[in-house]
Amino acid sequence: MNRLLVGALIGVALFRTALAIECYVCNATDSSTPFQCSEWFDRFDTPDIKPQDCSNVYGAKYCIKHIGRFEGGIGAKRYCSSRDLGNYCNYVRNPGDQIEYRSCIFTCDTDGCNGASSVFSFQRQLTLGVVFGTAVAFWTRFARQ
């Protein structure tokens, strides 16, 4: 019975990963939702935006959070991507700018991971790892009996 339950849970987990990733998709310079898509929108009570299915982006496996200066202002963009853009920050000065602007890219690969800071993403992955490790430990213990 326990083997069947564990097998079913693993099957559901594998099936879920086969579906498209879900990411926050927004643009802070868009006039319809400028405050809902700021760099720290997770600090507000409850943002109106929710993670969206990325099946409209071919081969989407990553969520991107891009913070910087864009046409229309300073803010954040969140979107789905089929490429891992890495995690880095640069200082950018465009022609005519008086100061440099910090521009950062954060890439992650779990549902809704581009909503908060990378620390939150790490904590989420650590928690999932501990839960999965505990489940495997229980499964191997009961499999011996």
C-alpha positions in Angstrom: 0.0 0.0 0.0 2.8 2.4 0.9 4.7 1.7 -2.3 1.6 2.4 -4.3 1.0 5.7 -2.5 4.7 6.8 -3.0 4.6 5.7 -6.6 1.4 7.7 -7.2 3.0 10.8 -5.6 6.1 10.5 -7.7 4.0 9.9 -10.8 2.0 13.1 -10.1 5.2 15.1 -9.5 6.7 13.9 -12.8 3.5 14.6 -14.7 3.3 18.1 -13.2 6.9 18.9 -14.4 5.9 17.8 -17.9 3.4 20.6 -18.1 4.4 24.2 -18.9 6.0 26.2 -16.2 4.0 29.1 -14.7 5.6 32.5 -14.4 4.6 36.0 -13.4 4.2 38.0 -16.6 4.1 41.8 -16.3 5.8 45.0 -17.2 6.2 47.9 -14.7 6.3 50.4 -17.5 2.8 49.3 -18.7 0.4 52.0 -17.6 -2.3 49.4 -16.7 -0.4 47.8 -13.8 2.6 49.9 -12.9 2.6 49.3 -9.2 1.6 45.6 -9.4 4.8 44.8 -11.2 7.4 46.8 -9.3 10.6 45.2 -8.2 9.2 44.3 -4.8 5.5 43.7 -5.6 5.5 40.8 -3.1 5.6 43.4 -0.3 2.1 44.6 -1.1 -0.9 42.9 0.5 -2.0 40.8 -2.4 -0.9 41.6 -5.9 -3.6 41.3 -8.6 -1.3 39.4 -10.9 -0.9 35.6 -10.6 1.5 33.2 -12.3 0.5 32.4 -15.9 0.9 29.3 -17.9 3.9 29.7 -20.3 2.7 27.2 -22.9 2.5 30.2 -25.4 6.3 30.4 -25.3 8.0 27.6 -27.2 10.1 25.4 -24.9 9.6 27.7 -21.9 11.4 26.2 -18.9 12.5 29.4 -17.1 10.9 32.4 -15.4 12.8 35.7 -15.8 12.8 38.8 -13.6 14.5 41.8 -15.2 15.0 44.9 -13.2 16.3 48.1 -14.7 15.7 51.1 -16.9 13.4 50.5 -19.8 11.8 52.7 -22.4 9.1 54.3 -20.4 10.8 54.3 -17.0 12.6 52.3 -14.3 11.0 49.2 -13.0 10.7 45.4 -13.5 9.7 43.0 -16.2 8.7 39.4 -15.6 8.3 36.9 -18.3 8.6 33.3 -19.6 11.7 32.1 -21.4 13.1 29.1 -23.2 16.6 30.2 -22.3 18.5 30.4 -19.0 19.7 34.0 -18.9 21.6 33.5 -15.7 21.7 35.7 -12.6 23.8 38.9 -12.8 23.7 42.7 -12.5 25.3 45.4 -14.6 25.5 49.1 -14.4 24.3 50.7 -17.6 24.6 54.3 -18.9 22.7 55.0 -22.1 23.6 58.0 -24.4 22.2 61.1 -22.8 21.9 59.6 -19.3 23.5 61.6 -16.4 23.8 58.6 -14.1 24.3 54.9 -14.3 21.4 52.5 -13.7 21.6 49.1 -12.1 20.1 46.4 -14.3 19.7 42.8 -13.1 18.5 39.6 -14.5 17.3 36.7 -12.3 16.5 33.3 -13.9 14.6 30.5 -12.1 12.9 27.3 -13.0 10.0 26.7 -10.7 6.4 27.8 -10.9 6.0 31.5 -9.8 9.6 31.9 -8.8 10.1 35.2 -10.6 7.8 37.1 -8.2 10.0 37.5 -5.2 13.7 37.8 -4.5 16.2 35.0 -5.3 16.4 34.4 -1.5 12.8 33.3 -1.5 13.4 31.0 -4.4 16.3 29.4 -2.6 14.2 28.9 0.6 11.4 27.3 -1.5 13.9 25.0 -3.2 15.4 24.1 0.2 12.0 23.3 1.7 11.0 21.2 -1.2 14.3 19.3 -1.0 13.8 18.6 2.7 10.2 17.4 2.1 11.3 15.2 -0.8 14.2 13.8 1.2 12.0 12.9 4.1 9.5 11.2 1.8 12.3 9.1 0.3 13.7 8.2 3.7 10.2 7.0 4.9 9.7 5.1 1.7 13.0 3.2 1.9 12.3 2.4 5.6 8.9 1.0 4.9 10.2 -0.8 1.7 12.5 -2.9 3.9 9.7 -4.2 6.0 
